[in-house]
């Protein structure tokens, strides 16, 4: 068996990502087996072997010591190779849509993991969870788990997304709220649960709770689960469901009195600290309508907000652009987790925005730094050609700018996009914005957009960090140079096609900068 062309090319050009996916690769694997020389590419950060007939992962996987993302979804894997757990830098592990039945205890060795996706396997055995200091998202939905995860002694301080839908779980333990206080999205639908513990209502940051498809003995709760939103469901659980642990409710400021006490009068914003003022969404504030049926399987999560009263010099604008690039490489994990887009609000048509997805030939926009419109298909082909020309010229891996993100679109039948009220596409995540709404040093009001294929909490993490850095950069200062900066942020709602609220950012649980000299003022609705 000869060395595969994809492997030879990746080695010659010192590439950091390689994708071996689809029917052609599957045919090669069935005829001659996987080319094991791929495991000699020790500089790889991302390995994607997906949608093939691969039945096992060779032990040589342990040689890829720089791997950060391992994507092995849609194969025929039956066993979890424990050598995977020796990869010291791995952050993203996707083994979804395989035939795996058991996950070993050695999973606990993987301290850098941020995202685990084991959905749609045959898993009936999971290890006890220990110390996962960086874990954000766990998806073990559509498996055969007979009981809830053993997390009673776990340390997962940053876990925000837990998906266990479609298993055989009968009991929801009361310690979930105590062990996972940061949980924001919890999906345990389509299981065999009969009783919901009252302690679940202590999840103070929970935004989305799915209990549908269980065998709830409380018929009133079952009706609420089918018809109401998370807040109403949690209120009922708090008042009517049995508690088995002696816990104290930690949520504060929920009543109207508490809320008013938290809101300082505007004149208090003169303290010696950086100050961020969050303006309550108003009736005339722009909304984003999400077409969930289009984006659900492509890039389903989006958050937006507006930064007002911007004051940019040419030098400050340059630093702002550098800041976005830095965040894309760090907190966005090179756009694998999320993507940031910023727009000059004065160049956006008045009215609500629409977040949807379109076929590559139908999507059209004028990309940043381009002089003419492109279809999504044309832009992808143009960028791919430019990237290939650069590689040939330099004879090494020289992906630059948006060229290095093209792999994020490979195999997509539709591309996500954000349209303004006139129908013009102003953003094509995760690749580029429109030249028509391009930011400049004269911009006074900025629309900020963060999208993700991973989770809503990933969007929130990125947006929180972006606003913090914008504040500290001083883009919202009004001219006084006392060493402390200000920033004015307007909430924006995300709604479905019928106008029902999906999310709002920044909410009361966002932009919490504990341990800093940043004071956040949440202003009441006018």
N, C-alpha and C positions, 0 to 999 in steps of 0.2 A: 504493500500500500504506500503510495507516494504522499508527500506532504501536501495538504490542501492549499489551494491558491490563496484563500482568505488568511490562512495562518502565515504563509510566506510573505504576503503583502504587509500584514500587521507587524511582522518581525522586521522587515526591511525598512519600514517607515516609523518604527518605534511607536506604534499606536498604543493608546491607553484603553481603548474599548474595542471589543470584537463581538459581532453578532452572527450566530450560526442558527438560522431559523427557517422553518417552512418546509414545503414538500420536497424540494430539491435536496436539501441537507438531510432530510429524513430518509430519502432514498439511498444516499451515500452511506448513512449510518447502518441501514439494514443490509447493504451489500458488503461493506468492508469494515464497519465499525467506526467509532469516533476517532479522528486524528489526534492522538495523544500528545503530539508535539505542541498543541495549543497550551499545554501546561508548562511549557518552557518559556512562555511569554510572561516572565516574572514582573514586568512593569505594568501589567494590566490593572486598571482600576475597576473596569466593568466587564463582566463576562455574561453574555446572553446566549443560552442554548435553549430554544423554546419551540414548541409546536412541532416536535419530532417524535420518532419511535424510540428514543433513547430509554433504556431500561435500567441503567445504573451509571453512577458517577465514579470514575477511576480514583484510586487513592491518591494519585498525583495531584489532585485538586489542592492538596496541602502546600504545594510549591508556590502557589500564587499568593505570596505573602503581602502583596500590596493591594489586593482586591478589596474594594469597598462596596461593590454591588454585585450580587450573584443572582441572576435571573434564570431560573430553570423551570418555568411554568409550561404547562401544556405538553408534557412528555408522558412517558410510561414508567416513571421511576417507582419502584416498589419499596426501596429501603432508603433510609436517611444515612448517608455515609458520614460517620463520625469525624472523618478528617476535615469536614467542613468547619467543625467547631474549633479547629486549630488556626483558622485564619484570623490573625490578630487585629486587622483593621476593618473587618466587615461591618458595614452599617445597614445594608439593605439585603434581606434574604427573602426571595420569592420562589417557593416551591409549590405554588398553587396548581390545581388541575393535573395532579399526578395520581398515583395509586399507593401512596405511602400509608402505612398502618400505625407506625410507632415513632415517637420522637425521643431520643435518648436523654439521659440526665446531663450529659456533657454540653447540652445547649447552654447551661448556666455559665460556661466558660466565656461566652461571647459578650463581653462587657461593653463593646462599642455599638452593639446593635441598636438601631433606631426604629426599623420597620421589619416586622415578621409577617409574611403572608403564607399561610399553610392551607388556605381555603380549598374546598372541593377535592379532598383526598378521601381516604378511608380510615382516618386516624381514630383510634379508640383508646390510645394511651399517650398521655402527656406527662412530662416530669413535673415535680414540684418546682415552682418558680422561686428563684433566690434573688440575687442582687443584679438588677439591670438598670444601672444609673442613667442610661441615655435612651431607654426605650420609650417611644412615642405611640406606636401603633401596633396592635396585634390582631390578626384576622385568621380565625380558625373556623370560619363558618362552613356549613355544608360538609360535615364529617360525621363521625359516629361516637362522639364523646358521650359516655354514659353518665358523667357527673361534671360539675363545674370545675374549672381549673383550681389546682391547689396553690393558692396565693396567700394563705394566711400569714406566712412568715416572709413574704416577698418585700423587696424594696424596689419600687418602680415609681419614683417621685414625679416623673414627667409623662407617665402614660395618660394619654387623652382619648385614645380610640380603642375600643375593645369590641370585636365582632365575633359572636358565637352562634349566630343564627343557623338553624337547620341541623341541630344535633339531637341527642336523646337525653338532655339534661332534665332532671326531675326536681332538683332542689337548688334554689338560689340562696347562697349563704349570706348571713346578716353582716359579715365582716367586710363585704365588698366596699362599702362607703368608707370604712376606717382605713383599709389598705390602699385604696385607689382614690384619694381625695381630689385628684386633678382630673378625673374622668369627665369628658365633655360629650362624647358620643358612645352610647352603649346599646348594642343590638344583640338581644338574646331572644329574638322572635323564633317561632316555629320549633319550639322545644316541648317538653312535657311538664312544665312548671305549673303547680297548682296554687301555691301561696307565695305572695311577694312580701318580703320582710319590710317592716316600717322603717328600718334604718336606711333603706335605699334612698329615702327622701333627704338624707343628710348629704347627698352628693351636691354640694352647693354650686358647682360649676357646670353641672349637667345641662346640655342644650338639646340633645336628641336622645330619646329613650324609645326603643322598639320592643314591646312585649306581645305583639300580635302573634296569633297562631299557637298560643299556649293553651293549657287546659285549666284556666283560672277558676277556682271554686267561687270566688267573689264575682257574681254576675254583674253587679254595678260597675266594678272595676273593668271587667271585660268589655262592657259597653263603652266606657270612657276610652279604653285602649284603642278601640276601633274608630272612635269618632272625634277624640279631643287631642290637643297638643300636649307636649311634654309637661308644661307648667301645671296644667289642670290635673294631669295624671299624678304628678308628684305631690300636689296639694292633697289629693285624695289618699294617697299612700301614707302621707304624714299623719293624717287624721284617723284613718280607719284600719290600716293594716297592722298586724301584730308585731311587736318588738321583742326580740329575744336577747338583745345586748343592752346593758345599761350605758347608753350613749347620751351625750349632750348635743343638742343642735348647735351647729357652729355658724349657721347663716345669720348675718347681721344686716340691719338697715333695710329689711324687706318691707316694713310698714311705711306708711306715708310720713309719719313723724320722723322715723330714722332717716328716711331719704332726704327730708328737708334739712336735717341737722348736718348731713354730709355736704350739702351744697353751701360753700362759703359765699358771702357777698362779694361782688366783683372787686370792691376796693381792697380786699385782702390779697389780691394777686400782686402785691408789691413785696412779698417776703424775699429774703436773700436766698434764692434758689432758682433753678430753671423751672419754668412753669408751662404746662400744657393745658390749654383750655379746650374742652370737648363740648361742642354745641349740639344740643338735642335736635334730632331730625325734625324738620318742619314739614307742613303740608305741601309746600312748593319745592322741597328739596328733590333733586333728581333721584330716581329709583333705578335699579337694575332688574329687569325681568329675565328670569332664567328659564330657558326652554329645556326642562329636565329630560324630556324624551329624546332630545338630540345629543345632549352632552353627557348623559349618564354613564356611558361606557367609554367615553373618550377623555374628558377632563371635567369632572362634575362639580368642582368646587371653585367658588369665586367670592371675594370680598372687595369692597371698595370704600373709599372715604375721600373727602375733599380737604385740602389744606389751603386756608385763606391767607390773605395779606402777606404774600411772599415778597421778599426783597432780595434779589439776586444781582450781584456784580458778575462780571465776566469770570473773575477768578473763583468766586463762590459757586458759580454754575459749573465750572470745570470740576471742582471738588465734589459737587453733587452727582455728576455723571460717574466719577470714579467710585463714589460710595455705592451706587447701584451695581456696578461691576463687582465690587468687593462682596456685597451681599449675595449676588448670584453665585459666587464661587464658594461662599462659606455657609451661611444659614440656609440658602436654597440648594446646597449640595450640587453645584454646577447645573442648576435648573432641573435636577432629577426630582426634587421634592416640590418646588414651587417656582413661579416666575413673576417678576415685578414688571409693571408697565406704568408709565406716567404720561399724562397728557395736559396740554395747556387748555384749561376749561373754556377759555374765551373762543377757542377754535372748534369746540364740540357743539353740534346743533342742539338747541334747547329741547328739552323733553326727556322722556325715559330712555335708558339704554337697554339693549337686548343682548343677552349672552346665549349663543346658540352654536351650532356646528353645521358646516356646509361641505359638499363634495369639493375636492381640490380644484376641479375645473370651474366650479360656480363661484367660489370665494374669490373676491377681487379687492385689492387695495394697492395704494402706492406706498411701498415699504420705506422705512427710514433711509435717508441718504440716496434714494432712487428718484429719478425724474419722471418716470412713467408708471402707469398701473400694471400690475402683474396679477395673474390668477394664482391661486395657491400652488397649483401644479407647476406653472411656469417658474415661480419663485424657487420652489424646491429644486427643480432641474437646473436653474441658473446658479444657485448656491452650491449645488453638488459639483457642477462643472468648474466653478471658481476654486473650490476646495481641491479638486483633483489637479488643476493647473498649478496651484501653489505647492502641492506635494511633489509634483514632477520637477518644478523649478528648484526647490530646496533639497530634494531627495531625502526628505525626512518628514516626520510628523509635525506639520506646522499649522494645524487647525487654529484659526484665529476668529475672534468676534463671534458672529452667529453661526459660522460654518460648523463649529464644533458641537452644535446642538441639533444637527440635522437628523441624527439617529433617533431622536425622540419622536419623529414623525413617521418613521419607516413602517410601512404596512397599514397605515391608518386609511380607512375608507372615507372618513370625513375629518375636516380640520376645525378646531374650535375658533371662535371669533367673537369679538364684541362690536356691536353696531350702535351708532347713534340714532337719534329719532328720525333722521332723514334716510336711514337705511345704509349709510356709508360705514364700511368696516374701518374701525379705528385701531383695532388690535388683533393680532394673530399669534396667540401664545402657543408654544413657548419660544417663538422665533423672533417676532419683530412687532413694532408699533407702526402706525401710519405716519407718513411724512406730513399729512394734513393737520395733525394735532401735535406736532413736534414741540417739545419744550424749548425755551430759550431764556436768555438772561433777562428778558423783559416780561416773562410770565409772572402774573400776579396771583392767579388761582390755579391750583393743580388738582386734577383728578388722579387718584392713585388706585391701581388695580392689582390684585394678587390672585393668581389662579394656581390650582394644583390638581393632579390626578390622584394624590395620596389621601388627603383628608382636609376637612375644614379647619381642624386645629393647626395643620401645617401652614395654612394661609394666615391664621391669627398670629402664630409665632413669628412669621416673616414680617407681617404688617406691624406688629408691636416693635420689632427691632428697627424697622425702617423709620417709623415715627420717632423713636428714641434718637436715632442717629441724625435725623433731619433737625430735631430740636437742638441737639448738641452742636451741630454744624452752624446753626444760627441763621437758617434761611427765612425764618419768620420774624426776625428782629425788626424793630421800628426805628432804629437809628441810634438809640442810647447804648453806649458801650460801657456797661458796668460789670462785665464778666459773666452775666447771667442771661440766658436766652429764653425766648418765648415762642410758642407755636399755637396756632388756632386751627382746630380740626373739626370738620363738620361730619356728623354721622350720615351714613348712607344705608338705605334698606335694600336687601335682596328679596324679591317677591316672585311667586310663581305666576303663571299666565293669567290666573284669576285674581291676582292681587293679594293673595295670602302671604303673610310674612314668613320667610324662610330663615333670615338672619339679619342682624344689624351690626354694623361696626363703626366705631368702637362701642361695644356694650359695656355694662358696669363691671364685667369680669375681665375686660381687656385693658391694656395699657396700665398694668400694675407694676410699678418700678420700685419694688421694695429694696431697701439698702442703698438707694441712690439719693442724690440731692435734687431729684425731680419731683415737683408737686403737680398732681393732676387735679384739675378743677372740672367737675361735671356740671355744666350749666343747665338749669331747668328749661322746659319748653316755654317759648314766649307766649 
